[in-house]
């Protein structure tokens, strides 16, 4: 007789979403200029890091990413390009040029403050609060890695 084990599927809760605030930014500025403006406003240090790479069927798409990698505070900031000449990182957000990703234990409490600070930057045309729960896990993986 075979000794077969019953497989149990366990669902893990992803509390990571509660600590993330996402903002869609519309701006005609290039990524490096926009990151400088955000650096001044938030007193952070967004720096160009490895881009987000999406492997398609026939080609590879790269989207620029700027992150504040200093460990002096508990908040992580990232500015990610949402478009290339040929495609969008997140197709649901075709009207958004950049995604501002804020990982903060108090993200829910600070959303309005962050949004209003972004709106004060002259080179930003519009800011949208984005609900991370509206996206598939596949789309969110590009923003969190």
C-alpha positions, 0 to 999 in steps of 0.5 A: 500500500502506498502512503499518500499524504493529503495536500493542504493549500494554505492562503497567506495574507499579504499585509504588504499592500496596507503599507503601500501607497501608489500615486499616478503622476502625469508629467511631461518632464523626463524622469531624471528632472521629475526625480530631482523635483520630488527630491527637493519637495520630500527631502529625499534622495531618489537615485537611478537604480536598475530598471524594471524589465518586462520580458514580452513575447518578442522583446524586452521592455525596460522602464526607468526606476528611481529609488531612495535607498537610504536607510535613515528612515522607515519609508521607501520611495520609488519613481517608476516610469509607466511608459516607453515608446512602444508600451505601458508597464501597467496597461490600466494606467495609460493616462499616467506617465509615472508611478510614485510608490511609497512604502510606509507603515503609515501609508494610509494615514499619509496618502493625502499629505503625499498627494497634496505635496506632489500636486505642489510640484510645478512640473506635475500636471495631475496626481491620482491615488491608485488603489493597489487592490485593483491590480493583479499580483503580476502587475504589482510585482513590477512595482515592488521589486 
